[in-house]
Amino acid sequence: MVDGRVVAGSHYRSHGELQVSPEIPPEVRVYAEQMAAVWSPSAVFVLDVAQSQGRLCVIEINGFNSSGFYASNIQDIVEAVSEVATHPKPSDPHFVA
């Protein structure tokens, strides 16, 4: 998550089995952005979402620098994070002058 939006992601497990894929279902992307609008620990973070019993849920929130990227598009991540790092928004509650 960068500034409340999904910039990249990766499917990494299905039914307990490792299943790495860069595909993110549209409903997961929408759900993640809705959850980030409710609360974000930082301008950049990782949000793990799962489907359980037919509904989406947040599994965990992690720091950007301590998470695996799996099949995520690294170039998209670097570009989005670099933009935040080089052009912070004073309106961002995480902005430090």
C-alpha positions, 0 to 999 in steps of 0.5 A: 500500500502506498498513499492508500492505494494498492501499487502491487501485490501477490497471491501466495497461498491457496488452501494451505499450499504455496501458490505464488502468482502476481494476480490480484482479484479486483475485489481484493484490490478494492477491499485493501484500499477500503481498509487502508482508508479506515486506518493506515500505519504509514504512507507505505506498508504491506496489507495481507488480505485473505478470503475465509469462509466466503469473505475478505479479511485483513490477516496482518499489516506489516512494515514495508521493509520487513515483508516478502514481495513474492510475485509482486511487480518490484518496479511498480513498488520502487516507483511508488515508494520513491515518489512518496519518499521524494515528494512527501505531502504535508497533508499526510498525517505521517509527514514529518518536516 
